[in-house]
Amino acid sequence: MTIFQFPSDFKWGTATASYQIEGATKEDGRGISIWDTFAKTPGKVFNGDNGDVACDSYHRYEEDIALMKELGIKTYRFSVAWPRIIPDGDGEINQKGLDFYHRFVDKLIENDIEPFCTLYHWDLPQALQDIGGWENRRTVDAFVKYSEVMFREFGGKIKYWLTFNEPWCIAFLSNFIGAHAPGNTDLQVSLNVGHGILLAHGKSVQKFRELGIDGKIGIAPNMEWSVPYSKNEADQAAADRNIAWFADWFLDPVFKGTYPQFMLDCFEAAGAKPNIQPGDMETICQPIDHLGLNYYTMSVVRSNPGGGILQLEPLDMGLVRTDIGWPVESRGLYEALHYLQKYGDIDIYITENGACINDGVENGEVKDFRRISYLQQHIAQVHRAISDGINLKGYMAWSMMDNYEWAEGYRMRFGLVHVDYRSLVRTPKESFYWYQNVIRNNWLETKD
Ligand code: GCO
């Protein structure tokens, strides 16, 4: 048996997002978001599921926070629904929306749980999509206005902020692959959207500094780690492109004020390039305080000139997969953390990591041992990275509870707590008690 001891100030946590858990989509003046629209468009989401009720956390947040307290987490990452704060994205502020998050954040603090707030986890007000969404700079300005409202209201109470969750998903998954709202399938649109959110990020960080907010701010990219199938240079370059698609494409602008040339070349060969106006790159390149990393899986790729814009193909290496079909490879988390060091010695939080394991309740219990095994392997790599001297400050398991898994609807379960979507009853899983023990000990035990 090996025991991995964690630093005494390590922030153990869990994460969720507004549209995935809150429900109450028509209450207290909330406006419509692009996910309301997308979910109700036939054929977009498995079973036509939508977030109207979800986990009903809007009403049951006290019960949820009691579970967080029982779990022992030090920090909770959640996102704010922009359409609750400014229903049409750019007009009147909705006091009832602010009141809800005040009640919620106060309750967290009362329970000694540090709120970690994501400003944008994909629920763009539909009214802004109607004017072109992130392609239109009015949406960028509206985001800055919304973030200013949040900073002024919650500055001091909330000390940890993230502007955007998973820029790759917002740009490419949603506007090139088309699997998420708004569902476009156009490379040029996805580059425009990516550029728009980077600008919004930079301007929002500027606003945060200008207001002198007591706290820290950053961004949370998702990375799929990639390894080349062979030592062959073309395969190596293919893996580099795949990594850069998730990371460098967004982080080079944030940290260096430039897009990576080899990716510009790659997109240009496919007929698209970002629309950069004078001053944009300087605006995007603002010093940030921390970086989030969302990590789930790794791929093995090889070069293939016919393999889409990135000219590569992923290979099935026969790895164990979670129930959503993603290969399990914890080493990718360790490698990704090392890779990020090229952006400097910045505080890093694992803002999401977890497994889709669909085990249900039997005799009042959920024996999700495969989730425990996943978490154990990944947390061991987190420890390894810390031992190497990486400034890793916290780990947030995705997710606190089962929730609306976007285009997969409710069939894919990532929670430490099981949610029965008919009765809305919450049942902590075996993994909940396992994680509770890790947090209580502040160490991880492995069997080897
Ligand atoms: C994400 C996601 C979560 C997903 C999780 C599992 O940020 O991709 O934020 O919302 O539910 O990643 O797919």
Residues whose N, C-alpha, C, O or C-beta is under 5 A from the ligand:
A	BS01	GCO	A17 N165 E166
